[in-house]
């Protein structure tokens, strides 16, 4: 994972058709994650073995039965690429829903996303270390979507209609990964059902939430940790400035906390405030919770 390499957490050693990640400090190794990898039965992850290299702990990944997506891209067809991407999304959704491992530790480099050639099933590389490239799952998902869109546009200068629809869905932050998967899956592939959303149990209080941008030009998030915060683009009028989108009003919306629950209301913005695709009337107070998608004008944020 290039960010972990840049930060000196790991270094890579090529081992023929396999590879190793060497940990510069063994204290970063998370043994519980490694044990989960060893006990996996769903076949999502590339086999990983703990070894020593020159006195340092190394993670050896067995990939000689697969091809990585980067090497496939030169001769891949649109239909095959759609299927591989859909299988990738299915893997990420399963890892996220299982909750045993953090998606933030899945390597997003295209030469570390492997494909079984006979079935086109995707095999992921998981790095069991304590350091995270992304601060939250929402940041990871945002980078995943952006990376897939860039890959499609790189491989196909004139993508077909199916790829265009997939790109459009990936860019639409109001669509969950399950919805993106279901809209592009092949006939005969079962849909992935979203687990029903549930409100917090009575008496459960959240002291803070974060709004993570899904389609901003660069990573951006807002920490909501006060009783009331105003959001907009004019610094003199608001508590949090959102400067990357001119469609957002000078004083766009208000987020408040009441007895541990968070609420959002529109401040008469020109282009609207939406919760899960439903536009709020000016002054309307709508409860929000983790997992909700907030749209300010045409910028999407996920509550985490």
PATIPA-272947 format. One record per residue: residue number from 1; x, y, z of N, C-alpha, C, CB in turn. Coordinates in pm, whole numbers, plus 50000, padded with zeros to 5 digits. Glycine has a CB too. Example, Ala and Ser with C-alpha at 12.3 -4.5 7.8 and 13.67 -1.06 7.14 Angstrom:
BEGIN
{1,{51319,49431,50780},{51230,49550,50780},{51320,49670,50780},{51131,49553,50905}}
{2,{51285,49775,50708},{51367,49894,50714},{51290,50003,50787},{51408,49940,50572}}
//
This chain:
BEGIN
{1,{50086,49882,50000},{50000,50000,50000},{50089,50123,50000},{49903,50001,50123}}
{2,{50077,50206,49895},{50178,50309,49872},{50186,50410,49986},{50148,50380,49744}}
{3,{50075,50443,50052},{50081,50542,50160},{50156,50488,50280},{49940,50584,50202}}
{4,{50138,50360,50309},{50214,50299,50419},{50361,50292,50384},{50160,50159,50451}}
{5,{50392,50271,50257},{50533,50272,50215},{50592,50411,50232},{50546,50226,50067}}
{6,{50518,50513,50188},{50567,50650,50197},{50593,50691,50341},{50467,50745,50133}}
{7,{50515,50637,50433},{50530,50673,50574},{50630,50584,50646},{50396,50664,50644}}
{8,{50694,50492,50574},{50796,50408,50634},{50743,50299,50724},{50889,50492,50710}}
{9,{50616,50264,50709},{50557,50157,50791},{50595,50021,50734},{50403,50171,50799}}
{10,{50589,50009,50600},{50622,49884,50534},{50712,49911,50414},{50494,49809,50489}}
{11,{50781,49808,50371},{50854,49811,50243},{50820,49682,50169},{51010,49825,50265}}
{12,{50831,49686,50038},{50790,49571,49956},{50910,49497,49901},{50699,49617,49842}}
{13,{50902,49365,49900},{51005,49280,49841},{50937,49188,49740},{51082,49197,49950}}
{14,{50980,49193,49615},{50927,49102,49513},{50985,48963,49532},{50956,49155,49371}}
{15,{50900,48863,49523},{50942,48723,49540},{50890,48642,49422},{50890,48664,49675}}
{16,{50940,48672,49303},{50889,48605,49183},{50748,48652,49155},{50893,48453,49199}}
{17,{50655,48557,49148},{50515,48593,49125},{50441,48625,49255},{50444,48480,49052}}
{18,{50510,48612,49367},{50454,48649,49497},{50523,48775,49547},{50469,48531,49599}}
{19,{50486,48822,49665},{50554,48940,49719},{50545,48940,49872},{50492,49071,49662}}
{20,{50629,49024,49933},{50630,49040,50078},{50615,49187,50113},{50760,48982,50140}}
{21,{50548,49213,50223},{50553,49343,50288},{50633,49325,50417},{50407,49400,50316}}
{22,{50742,49399,50430},{50828,49391,50548},{50792,49507,50641},{50979,49396,50510}}
{23,{50763,49475,50767},{50729,49578,50865},{50857,49636,50923},{50639,49519,50978}}
{24,{50869,49767,50915},{50988,49831,50969},{50990,49826,51122},{50995,49976,50922}}
{25,{50872,49815,51183},{50860,49804,51329},{50755,49698,51358},{50822,49943,51395}}
{26,{50794,49591,51422},{50701,49480,51448},{50588,49520,51542},{50776,49362,51506}}
{27,{50603,49633,51612},{50496,49678,51702},{50370,49715,51625},{50543,49798,51784}}
{28,{50384,49741,51494},{50267,49776,51413},{50182,49653,51379},{50311,49845,51284}}
{29,{50238,49535,51395},{50167,49412,51358},{50049,49387,51451},{50263,49291,51361}}
{30,{49932,49351,51392},{49811,49322,51471},{49783,49173,51459},{49687,49407,51421}}
{31,{49814,49100,51564},{49804,48954,51561},{49659,48907,51548},{49866,48895,51686}}
{32,{49564,48979,51609},{49424,48936,51600},{49375,48942,51456},{49335,49024,51689}}
{33,{49412,49047,51382},{49374,49056,51240},{49438,48942,51161},{49417,49192,51180}}
{34,{49563,48913,51192},{49633,48805,51122},{49563,48671,51146},{49780,48796,51167}}
{35,{49519,48646,51269},{49449,48521,51299},{49317,48512,51223},{49424,48509,51449}}
{36,{49248,48625,51208},{49124,48625,51130},{49154,48588,50985},{49055,48764,51137}}
{37,{49263,48643,50930},{49302,48609,50793},{49327,48459,50778},{49428,48687,50752}}
{38,{49393,48401,50877},{49425,48259,50869},{49301,48171,50878},{49522,48222,50980}}
{39,{49197,48221,50941},{49076,48140,50960},{48968,48170,50857},{49021,48162,51098}}
{40,{48999,48255,50758},{48896,48293,50661},{48848,48172,50582},{48949,48400,50565}}
{41,{48719,48170,50555},{48660,48062,50475},{48586,48114,50353},{48564,47980,50561}}
{42,{48580,48247,50338},{48504,48303,50226},{48588,48323,50101},{48444,48435,50266}}
{43,{48719,48302,50109},{48804,48312,49991},{48824,48451,49938},{48748,48229,49885}}
{44,{48795,48553,50018},{48808,48691,49971},{48954,48736,49966},{48728,48785,50061}}
{45,{49034,48692,50062},{49169,48747,50076},{49276,48654,50019},{49198,48775,50220}}
{46,{49380,48717,49966},{49501,48645,49926},{49563,48582,50050},{49602,48740,49854}}
{47,{49613,48459,50036},{49677,48392,50149},{49797,48472,50197},{49719,48248,50110}}
{48,{49806,48490,50328},{49912,48569,50390},{49983,48485,50495},{49856,48700,50452}}
{49,{50117,48485,50494},{50194,48409,50591},{50296,48499,50659},{50265,48289,50524}}
{50,{50308,48486,50790},{50403,48565,50868},{50540,48499,50862},{50355,48580,51015}}
{51,{50644,48579,50834},{50780,48527,50822},{50877,48628,50883},{50816,48498,50673}}
{52,{51005,48594,50880},{51111,48686,50918},{51202,48711,50800},{51191,48632,51039}}
{53,{51240,48836,50778},{51337,48871,50674},{51439,48965,50735},{51266,48937,50549}}
{54,{51562,48917,50743},{51671,48997,50801},{51634,49050,50939},{51706,49114,50708}}
{55,{51569,48963,51017},{51534,48999,51154},{51407,49081,51168},{51644,49073,51214}}
{56,{51345,49116,51055},{51222,49194,51061},{51102,49107,51026},{51230,49315,50965}}
{57,{50989,49139,51086},{50866,49064,51057},{50820,49097,50915},{50754,49098,51160}}
{58,{50788,48993,50838},{50744,49011,50700},{50613,48936,50678},{50852,48963,50600}}
{59,{50531,48989,50589},{50405,48927,50550},{50418,48881,50406},{50285,49026,50567}}
{60,{50413,48750,50386},{50435,48688,50254},{50299,48656,50193},{50523,48559,50266}}
{61,{50272,48711,50074},{50143,48693,50007},{50160,48600,49886},{50085,48830,49962}}
{62,{50077,48496,49882},{50085,48394,49776},{49988,48431,49666},{50054,48251,49833}}
{63,{50042,48479,49554},{49957,48530,49446},{49983,48464,49312},{49976,48679,49433}}
{64,{50062,48356,49309},{50105,48302,49180},{49992,48236,49101},{50214,48202,49201}}
{65,{49876,48214,49162},{49763,48156,49089},{49671,48262,49030},{49684,48066,49179}}
{66,{49704,48390,49051},{49615,48497,49008},{49689,48598,48920},{49554,48569,49130}}
{67,{49611,48687,48857},{49667,48803,48788},{49616,48928,48857},{49630,48803,48635}}
{68,{49703,49027,48869},{49654,49151,48928},{49583,49235,48822},{49769,49231,48993}}
{69,{49495,49320,48867},{49408,49394,48776},{49486,49488,48685},{49306,49474,48854}}
{70,{49596,49542,48735},{49678,49631,48653},{49729,49559,48528},{49796,49686,48734}}
{71,{49772,49434,48543},{49824,49359,48428},{49714,49317,48333},{49901,49236,48476}}
{72,{49590,49305,48382},{49478,49265,48297},{49424,49381,48215},{49368,49208,48382}}
{73,{49451,49503,48258},{49382,49619,48200},{49414,49642,48053},{49416,49741,48279}}
{74,{49531,49596,48007},{49569,49623,47868},{49478,49554,47768},{49712,49580,47844}}
{75,{49428,49436,47803},{49347,49358,47708},{49207,49325,47760},{49419,49230,47673}}
{76,{49163,49393,47861},{49035,49359,47922},{48919,49417,47839},{49028,49412,48066}}
{77,{48807,49346,47836},{48688,49394,47766},{48599,49469,47864},{48611,49276,47700}}
{78,{48509,49554,47812},{48419,49626,47904},{48337,49534,47993},{48325,49713,47824}}
{79,{48283,49425,47937},{48201,49335,48018},{48282,49269,48129},{48139,49227,47929}}
{80,{48406,49230,48097},{48491,49167,48199},{48526,49268,48308},{48620,49110,48135}}
{81,{48556,49392,48269},{48591,49493,48369},{48473,49521,48461},{48637,49622,48300}}
{82,{48353,49530,48405},{48235,49552,48489},{48221,49438,48589},{48107,49563,48403}}
{83,{48237,49314,48542},{48221,49199,48631},{48326,49198,48741},{48229,49069,48551}}
{84,{48450,49231,48706},{48557,49236,48807},{48528,49344,48911},{48694,49260,48740}}
{85,{48485,49461,48864},{48454,49570,48957},{48339,49531,49049},{48419,49698,48881}}
{86,{48236,49467,48993},{48122,49424,49073},{48166,49321,49177},{48011,49366,48983}}
{87,{48252,49229,49138},{48303,49131,49234},{48388,49198,49343},{48386,49024,49162}}
{88,{48463,49301,49304},{48540,49378,49402},{48447,49445,49503},{48628,49483,49331}}
{89,{48341,49509,49453},{48246,49574,49543},{48182,49474,49638},{48138,49648,49463}}
{90,{48147,49356,49585},{48085,49253,49670},{48179,49212,49782},{48047,49130,49585}}
{91,{48309,49199,49751},{48407,49164,49855},{48414,49271,49963},{48546,49143,49792}}
{92,{48422,49397,49921},{48433,49507,50017},{48309,49513,50105},{48454,49641,49944}}
{93,{48192,49497,50044},{48067,49498,50121},{48067,49387,50225},{47945,49484,50027}}
{94,{48113,49268,50186},{48113,49155,50280},{48210,49180,50396},{48151,49025,50208}}
{95,{48328,49233,50365},{48425,49262,50472},{48367,49367,50567},{48559,49312,50412}}
{96,{48309,49471,50511},{48251,49577,50594},{48138,49523,50682},{48198,49690,50506}}
{97,{48050,49443,50624},{47934,49393,50700},{47974,49290,50806},{47833,49332,50605}}
{98,{48079,49211,50778},{48123,49113,50877},{48179,49180,51001},{48227,49020,50816}}
{99,{48254,49288,50981},{48303,49365,51093},{48426,49309,51163},{48198,49379,51191}}
{100,{48480,49196,51116},{48596,49138,51183},{48726,49209,51144},{48606,48990,51149}}
{101,{48731,49264,51023},{48849,49332,50973},{48809,49470,50922},{48918,49249,50861}}
{102,{48906,49562,50921},{48880,49699,50876},{48911,49713,50729},{48963,49799,50958}}
{103,{48815,49767,50653},{48839,49789,50511},{48956,49884,50487},{48714,49845,50445}}
{104,{48985,49972,50585},{49094,50067,50569},{49230,50000,50553},{49099,50160,50687}}
{105,{49239,49870,50582},{49365,49797,50567},{49370,49712,50441},{49388,49710,50688}}
{106,{49271,49726,50354},{49273,49656,50225},{49353,49740,50126},{49128,49630,50172}}
{107,{49450,49679,50062},{49536,49749,49967},{49457,49786,49843},{49659,49661,49929}}
{108,{49452,49916,49810},{49377,49964,49694},{49462,49977,49569},{49314,50096,49726}}
{109,{49591,49945,49575},{49675,49952,49456},{49628,49848,49355},{49826,49929,49492}}
{110,{49617,49887,49228},{49561,49793,49128},{49654,49676,49101},{49533,49866,48998}}
{111,{49782,49689,49135},{49869,49571,49122},{49866,49485,49248},{50013,49615,49093}}
{112,{49774,49519,49340},{49753,49437,49460},{49606,49393,49472},{49796,49515,49586}}
{113,{49530,49414,49367},{49394,49360,49358},{49401,49247,49256},{49286,49470,49316}}
{114,{49381,49124,49302},{49406,49006,49219},{49276,48942,49173},{49491,48904,49296}}
{115,{49286,48875,49057},{49167,48816,48995},{49195,48671,48960},{49124,48895,48868}}
{116,{49106,48584,49001},{49111,48442,48964},{49063,48431,48820},{49024,48353,49062}}
{117,{49147,48383,48730},{49117,48394,48588},{48999,48309,48542},{49238,48355,48509}}
{118,{48977,48195,48602},{48867,48109,48559},{48731,48161,48603},{48887,47968,48613}}
{119,{48725,48222,48720},{48597,48266,48776},{48579,48417,48777},{48582,48213,48915}}
{120,{48690,48491,48760},{48692,48637,48771},{48657,48686,48912},{48596,48698,48670}}
{121,{48669,48596,49010},{48652,48638,49148},{48774,48719,49192},{48631,48516,49242}}
{122,{48749,48817,49276},{48855,48909,49319},{48913,48864,49452},{48799,49053,49330}}
{123,{49045,48872,49461},{49118,48839,49584},{49188,48966,49634},{49223,48723,49559}}
{124,{49164,48999,49759},{49214,49123,49815},{49336,49099,49904},{49105,49192,49894}}
{125,{49421,49199,49912},{49538,49196,49999},{49506,49277,50124},{49665,49252,49927}}
{126,{49511,49208,50238},{49486,49275,50367},{49617,49285,50444},{49379,49197,50450}}
{127,{49643,49402,50499},{49768,49426,50572},{49735,49440,50721},{49842,49554,50519}}
{128,{49767,49339,50803},{49730,49340,50945},{49824,49427,51029},{49728,49199,51000}}
{129,{49811,49557,51014},{49892,49650,51091},{49801,49751,51160},{49997,49722,51001}}
{130,{49854,49815,51263},{49774,49910,51341},{49758,50044,51272},{49836,49930,51477}}
{131,{49851,50078,51184},{49842,50205,51112},{49734,50196,51004},{49978,50242,51049}}
{132,{49656,50303,50990},{49550,50308,50890},{49585,50413,50785},{49413,50338,50956}}
{133,{49561,50378,50659},{49578,50478,50554},{49464,50579,50559},{49584,50411,50415}}
{134,{49344,50531,50589},{49226,50617,50592},{49172,50624,50734},{49116,50565,50495}}
{135,{49122,50741,50771},{49074,50761,50906},{48942,50695,50937},{49063,50903,50934}}
{136,{48868,50657,50832},{48737,50597,50853},{48700,50513,50732},{48629,50705,50879}}
{137,{48597,50430,50749},{48547,50353,50635},{48497,50445,50525},{48436,50258,50680}}
{138,{48431,50554,50563},{48376,50645,50461},{48487,50701,50372},{48300,50759,50528}}
{139,{48601,50735,50431},{48713,50784,50351},{48764,50674,50258},{48827,50834,50442}}
{140,{48771,50553,50309},{48815,50440,50227},{48720,50421,50109},{48824,50311,50311}}
{141,{48589,50420,50135},{48492,50399,50027},{48502,50510,49923},{48350,50391,50083}}
{142,{48520,50633,49968},{48534,50744,49875},{48654,50724,49783},{48547,50876,49951}}
{143,{48768,50684,49839},{48888,50659,49759},{48867,50541,49665},{49009,50634,49848}}
{144,{48796,50437,49712},{48766,50322,49627},{48686,50364,49505},{48689,50215,49707}}
{145,{48582,50442,49526},{48498,50487,49415},{48580,50570,49315},{48379,50570,49467}}
{146,{48657,50665,49369},{48737,50752,49282},{48838,50670,49203},{48810,50859,49365}}
{147,{48902,50574,49267},{49004,50492,49200},{48943,50407,49089},{49074,50402,49301}}
{148,{48825,50351,49112},{48760,50270,49008},{48724,50356,48888},{48633,50201,49063}}
{149,{48669,50475,48913},{48634,50566,48804},{48758,50602,48723},{48567,50694,48858}}
{150,{48868,50633,48791},{48993,50667,48721},{49041,50549,48637},{49102,50709,48821}}
{151,{49031,50428,48692},{49074,50309,48619},{48992,50290,48493},{49064,50184,48707}}
{152,{48861,50301,48504},{48774,50283,48387},{48807,50386,48280},{48625,50295,48427}}
{153,{48825,50511,48320},{48855,50617,48223},{48994,50601,48163},{48843,50753,48288}}
{154,{49086,50540,48237},{49220,50515,48185},{49220,50402,48083},{49316,50483,48299}}
{155,{49144,50297,48112},{49144,50179,48025},{49062,50203,47899},{49089,50058,48100}}
{156,{48952,50274,47912},{48863,50296,47797},{48841,50445,47776},{48727,50224,47818}}
{157,{48897,50497,47666},{48878,50639,47636},{48734,50668,47596},{48973,50683,47525}}
{158,{48667,50566,47538},{48525,50579,47501},{48449,50462,47560},{48507,50585,47345}}
{159,{48416,50466,47688},{48349,50353,47752},{48210,50330,47695},{48339,50376,47901}}
{160,{48165,50204,47699},{48031,50173,47650},{47927,50218,47752},{48017,50022,47620}}
{161,{47799,50198,47716},{47691,50249,47800},{47693,50187,47940},{47557,50222,47734}}
{162,{47725,50058,47947},{47724,49992,48078},{47831,50052,48169},{47745,49841,48062}}
{163,{47949,50077,48113},{48055,50139,48193},{48019,50282,48230},{48187,50135,48117}}
{164,{47954,50354,48138},{47913,50491,48169},{47816,50494,48286},{47848,50557,48046}}
{165,{47722,50399,48286},{47626,50392,48397},{47698,50359,48528},{47517,50286,48368}}
{166,{47795,50268,48522},{47870,50231,48642},{47947,50351,48695},{47966,50115,48612}}
{167,{48013,50425,48607},{48088,50544,48648},{47994,50646,48712},{48161,50607,48528}}
{168,{47879,50668,48649},{47781,50763,48703},{47735,50722,48842},{47661,50775,48609}}
{169,{47709,50592,48860},{47664,50543,48991},{47773,50558,49097},{47620,50396,48981}}
{170,{47897,50529,49059},{48008,50542,49155},{48027,50687,49198},{48137,50487,49094}}
{171,{48002,50779,49107},{48016,50921,49140},{47900,50975,49222},{48030,51002,49012}}
{172,{47792,50901,49224},{47672,50945,49296},{47681,50900,49442},{47543,50889,49229}}
{173,{47723,50991,49529},{47742,50956,49669},{47616,50918,49743},{47806,51067,49739}}
{174,{47498,50947,49684},{47374,50909,49751},{47340,50763,49731},{47260,50995,49702}}
{175,{47410,50695,49639},{47391,50552,49618},{47489,50475,49706},{47411,50514,49469}}
{176,{47440,50378,49780},{47527,50292,49860},{47603,50197,49768},{47446,50213,49965}}
{177,{47708,50133,49819},{47779,50034,49739},{47687,49921,49699},{47900,49979,49816}}
{178,{47594,49883,49788},{47498,49778,49754},{47415,49818,49633},{47406,49747,49873}}
{179,{47372,49944,49630},{47291,49991,49517},{47373,49995,49389},{47234,50130,49547}}
{180,{47499,50038,49398},{47585,50038,49280},{47601,49895,49227},{47724,50099,49313}}
{181,{47626,49802,49318},{47639,49660,49280},{47512,49610,49213},{47671,49573,49404}}
{182,{47399,49633,49275},{47273,49579,49223},{47236,49636,49087},{47161,49606,49321}}
{183,{47273,49760,49061},{47237,49824,48934},{47326,49778,48818},{47247,49976,48948}}
{184,{47442,49719,48849},{47534,49675,48743},{47559,49526,48739},{47665,49745,48757}}
{185,{47502,49451,48832},{47527,49306,48838},{47471,49237,48714},{47465,49244,48966}}
{186,{47533,49124,48678},{47487,49045,48565},{47356,48974,48599},{47594,48943,48524}}
{187,{47280,48940,48496},{47160,48859,48515},{47200,48726,48579},{47085,48837,48380}}
{188,{47124,48684,48676},{47154,48560,48746},{47235,48578,48873},{47227,48468,48656}}
{189,{47298,48696,48888},{47371,48725,49012},{47270,48775,49116},{47485,48830,48989}}
{190,{47268,48717,49235},{47170,48760,49335},{47198,48902,49382},{47169,48664,49454}}
{191,{47094,48979,49413},{47117,49114,49465},{47173,49109,49607},{46987,49195,49463}}
{192,{47240,49215,49644},{47283,49233,49783},{47179,49321,49851},{47427,49296,49792}}
{193,{47125,49273,49961},{47020,49345,50031},{47082,49431,50140},{46917,49247,50092}}
{194,{47047,49559,50140},{47091,49648,50246},{47031,49607,50378},{47054,49793,50214}}
{195,{47109,49596,50485},{47048,49570,50616},{46957,49685,50654},{47156,49549,50725}}
{196,{46842,49657,50717},{46750,49765,50751},{46813,49864,50847},{46623,49708,50812}}
{197,{46790,49990,50818},{46844,50095,50906},{46764,50100,51034},{46841,50233,50835}}
{198,{46833,50115,51144},{46765,50123,51274},{46810,50248,51346},{46793,49997,51360}}
{199,{46717,50312,51414},{46752,50428,51495},{46832,50384,51616},{46625,50505,51538}}
{200,{46903,50476,51673},{46975,50444,51796},{46875,50401,51903},{47058,50566,51845}}
{201,{46919,50312,51990},{46832,50268,52098},{46801,50385,52189},{46898,50152,52177}}
{202,{46680,50388,52248},{46646,50497,52339},{46752,50512,52448},{46508,50475,52402}}
{203,{46788,50637,52474},{46885,50662,52579},{47029,50660,52530},{46869,50561,52687}}
{204,{47054,50609,52406},{47189,50607,52352},{47227,50747,52305},{47202,50506,52237}}
{205,{47341,50799,52348},{47381,50934,52312},{47511,50929,52234},{47396,51021,52437}}
{206,{47517,51013,52130},{47639,51032,52054},{47694,51170,52089},{47614,51018,51900}}
{207,{47820,51177,52125},{47879,51306,52157},{47929,51378,52033},{47992,51288,52256}}
{208,{47961,51303,51931},{48013,51365,51809},{47985,51275,51689},{48165,51393,51821}}
{209,{47975,51336,51574},{47967,51265,51448},{48060,51336,51350},{47819,51259,51393}}
{210,{48085,51273,51237},{48164,51336,51133},{48089,51330,51001},{48303,51269,51119}}
{211,{48103,51434,50921},{48051,51437,50785},{48170,51423,50691},{47970,51569,50756}}
{212,{48177,51311,50620},{48290,51285,50530},{48246,51309,50387},{48344,51140,50548}}
{213,{48315,51398,50317},{48279,51430,50178},{48304,51309,50088},{48360,51551,50128}}
{214,{48208,51282,50000},{48219,51168,49910},{48262,51207,49770},{48087,51096,49903}}
{215,{48241,51331,49731},{48276,51371,49594},{48349,51505,49590},{48150,51378,49507}}
{216,{48426,51533,49694},{48507,51655,49697},{48634,51635,49615},{48542,51694,49843}}
{217,{48696,51743,49569},{48820,51729,49490},{48937,51673,49569},{48859,51863,49434}}
{218,{48931,51682,49702},{49032,51622,49789},{48966,51584,49920},{49153,51721,49812}}
{219,{49029,51495,50000},{48965,51451,50125},{48923,51568,50212},{49060,51361,50203}}
{220,{48799,51560,50262},{48744,51669,50343},{48642,51611,50439},{48680,51780,50253}}
{221,{48649,51648,50565},{48549,51603,50660},{48525,51710,50765},{48593,51472,50727}}
{222,{48407,51703,50826},{48365,51801,50926},{48336,51727,51055},{48240,51883,50878}}
{223,{48399,51767,51163},{48371,51710,51294},{48261,51791,51360},{48500,51707,51383}}
{224,{48151,51725,51391},{48038,51790,51460},{48045,51749,51606},{47899,51750,51395}}
{225,{48090,51840,51691},{48111,51805,51832},{48060,51914,51926},{48258,51780,51859}}
{226,{47971,52001,51874},{47913,52107,51957},{47761,52101,51953},{47963,52245,51910}}
{227,{47698,52178,52038},{47552,52177,52043},{47490,52233,51915},{47503,52258,52163}}
{228,{47562,52324,51850},{47509,52384,51727},{47624,52433,51641},{47412,52500,51760}}
{229,{47615,52406,51510},{47718,52450,51417},{47651,52491,51286},{47823,52338,51393}}
{230,{47696,52604,51232},{47649,52651,51102},{47752,52617,50996},{47623,52804,51105}}
{231,{47704,52571,50880},{47791,52531,50770},{47759,52617,50648},{47775,52381,50737}}
{232,{47862,52658,50576},{47844,52737,50455},{47978,52779,50400},{47756,52859,50482}}
{233,{47977,52873,50305},{48104,52910,50241},{48157,53047,50282},{48087,52907,50092}}
{234,{48078,53127,50359},{48127,53259,50400},{48175,53253,50545},{48015,53367,50385}}
{235,{48303,53275,50561},{48366,53256,50692},{48302,53342,50801},{48514,53288,50682}}
{236,{48260,53463,50768},{48207,53553,50871},{48071,53509,50924},{48196,53692,50815}}
{237,{48004,53418,50852},{47867,53381,50889},{47854,53242,50950},{47779,53390,50770}}
{238,{47958,53159,50938},{47942,53017,50974},{48055,52971,51067},{47939,52930,50848}}
{239,{48032,52854,51126},{48135,52791,51210},{48230,52705,51129},{48069,52707,51318}}
{240,{48178,52644,51021},{48259,52557,50935},{48248,52606,50791},{48214,52407,50947}}
{241,{48362,52635,50731},{48364,52685,50593},{48382,52568,50497},{48478,52789,50574}}
{242,{48293,52560,50397},{48305,52462,50289},{48336,52542,50163},{48173,52375,50271}}
{243,{48463,52545,50126},{48509,52638,50023},{48523,52576,49885},{48639,52697,50062}}
{244,{48512,52441,49875},{48544,52377,49747},{48427,52376,49649},{48589,52236,49771}}
{245,{48309,52423,49689},{48192,52416,49601},{48117,52549,49606},{48099,52298,49641}}
{246,{48118,52622,49495},{48050,52751,49490},{47898,52740,49490},{48094,52827,49368}}
{247,{47846,52618,49470},{47701,52597,49472},{47647,52599,49615},{47666,52465,49405}}
{248,{47733,52582,49713},{47693,52588,49853},{47674,52735,49893},{47797,52518,49945}}
{249,{47566,52762,49965},{47533,52900,50001},{47625,52953,50110},{47388,52909,50047}}
{250,{47623,53085,50124},{47709,53148,50225},{47677,53096,50365},{47692,53302,50222}}
{251,{47551,53084,50398},{47505,53019,50521},{47407,52911,50478},{47438,53122,50624}}
{252,{47453,52788,50470},{47377,52683,50401},{47287,52604,50495},{47472,52589,50331}}
{253,{47341,52551,50604},{47261,52466,50692},{47311,52475,50835},{47263,52320,50644}}
{254,{47230,52424,50925},{47262,52424,51068},{47252,52280,51119},{47166,52520,51148}}
{255,{47350,52237,51197},{47345,52106,51262},{47344,52128,51413},{47466,52015,51218}}
{256,{47249,52064,51479},{47235,52083,51624},{47230,51948,51693},{47109,52165,51656}}
{257,{47264,51950,51822},{47261,51828,51903},{47162,51849,52017},{47403,51793,51957}}
{258,{47072,51754,52033},{46967,51765,52134},{46950,51630,52203},{46832,51813,52070}}
{259,{46987,51623,52331},{46975,51498,52408},{47046,51380,52340},{46828,51464,52429}}
{260,{47164,51408,52285},{47243,51302,52223},{47208,51271,52080},{47229,51179,52302}}
{261,{47102,51332,52026},{47063,51310,51886},{47102,51433,51805},{46910,51281,51873}}
{262,{47137,51411,51677},{47178,51520,51590},{47068,51550,51489},{47310,51484,51517}}
{263,{47055,51679,51458},{46952,51725,51364},{47016,51822,51265},{46833,51792,51438}}
{264,{46961,51826,51143},{47006,51920,51042},{46887,52000,50994},{47077,51848,50925}}
{265,{46909,52127,50965},{46804,52211,50909},{46864,52302,50804},{46733,52294,51020}}
{266,{46786,52332,50702},{46831,52418,50593},{46813,52564,50633},{46755,52388,50461}}
{267,{46911,52647,50597},{46908,52789,50632},{46863,52875,50514},{47045,52834,50681}}
{268,{46770,52823,50434},{46724,52897,50317},{46824,52900,50204},{46690,53037,50357}}
{269,{46900,52792,50190},{47004,52785,50086},{46942,52787,49947},{47089,52658,50104}}
{270,{47021,52833,49850},{46972,52842,49712},{46956,52705,49648},{47065,52926,49629}}
{271,{47045,52611,49680},{47046,52483,49610},{47010,52364,49698},{47180,52460,49551}}
{272,{46967,52389,49819},{46903,52285,49897},{46993,52202,49987},{46835,52197,49807}}
{273,{46929,52148,50090},{46988,52051,50182},{46904,51925,50176},{46997,52107,50328}}
{274,{46968,51810,50158},{46898,51684,50141},{46946,51583,50245},{46918,51628,49997}}
{275,{46855,51500,50292},{46889,51386,50377},{46839,51261,50308},{46828,51401,50521}}
{276,{46933,51175,50268},{46899,51051,50196},{46808,51080,50077},{46830,50951,50291}}
{277,{46847,51182,49999},{46783,51220,49873},{46652,51297,49889},{46758,51098,49792}}
{278,{46611,51325,50010},{46487,51401,50033},{46525,51544,50071},{46400,51335,50146}}
{279,{46472,51641,49992},{46506,51781,50017},{46428,51834,50136},{46478,51867,49892}}
{280,{46498,51909,50221},{46436,51969,50338},{46379,52105,50303},{46537,51981,50454}}
{281,{46266,52138,50362},{46213,52274,50351},{46296,52366,50440},{46062,52279,50391}}
{282,{46309,52494,50404},{46385,52586,50490},{46331,52585,50633},{46379,52729,50433}}
{283,{46421,52567,50729},{46382,52564,50869},{46337,52428,50919},{46276,52661,50891}}
{284,{46309,52333,50828},{46267,52199,50870},{46382,52130,50943},{46221,52114,50748}}
{285,{46353,52070,51057},{46455,52005,51140},{46443,51854,51122},{46439,52045,51291}}
{286,{46550,51792,51070},{46548,51649,51039},{46658,51578,51117},{46565,51625,50887}}
{287,{46621,51470,51187},{46722,51394,51260},{46815,51322,51162},{46655,51292,51355}}
{288,{46943,51315,51196},{47041,51244,51115},{47118,51148,51204},{47138,51342,51044}}
{289,{47168,51040,51144},{47242,50939,51220},{47349,50879,51130},{47146,50827,51272}}
{290,{47436,50800,51189},{47546,50740,51115},{47493,50657,50999},{47632,50654,51207}}
{291,{47558,50673,50884},{47516,50603,50763},{47433,50688,50670},{47439,50481,50799}}
{292,{47372,50797,50721},{47291,50883,50636},{47379,50957,50536},{47211,50984,50722}}
{293,{47320,50989,50421},{47386,51070,50319},{47325,51210,50321},{47373,51006,50177}}
{294,{47410,51309,50343},{47368,51449,50343},{47416,51512,50213},{47425,51526,50468}}
{295,{47328,51579,50143},{47368,51652,50022},{47348,51801,50045},{47286,51604,49897}}
{296,{47455,51877,50028},{47450,52022,50033},{47474,52071,49891},{47556,52081,50134}}
{297,{47370,52128,49829},{47374,52160,49686},{47401,52031,49609},{47484,52269,49655}}
{298,{47518,52019,49547},{47551,51894,49477},{47673,51824,49537},{47576,51923,49329}}
{299,{47702,51853,49663},{47811,51786,49735},{47753,51688,49835},{47903,51890,49806}}
{300,{47803,51564,49832},{47751,51458,49918},{47846,51431,50034},{47727,51331,49837}}
{301,{47787,51403,50150},{47862,51369,50270},{47796,51248,50335},{47868,51490,50369}}
{302,{47878,51159,50390},{47825,51047,50467},{47849,51074,50616},{47890,50912,50423}}
{303,{47747,51048,50698},{47761,51062,50842},{47828,50937,50897},{47623,51086,50910}}
{304,{47938,50955,50971},{48010,50841,51029},{48037,50870,51176},{48143,50813,50953}}
//
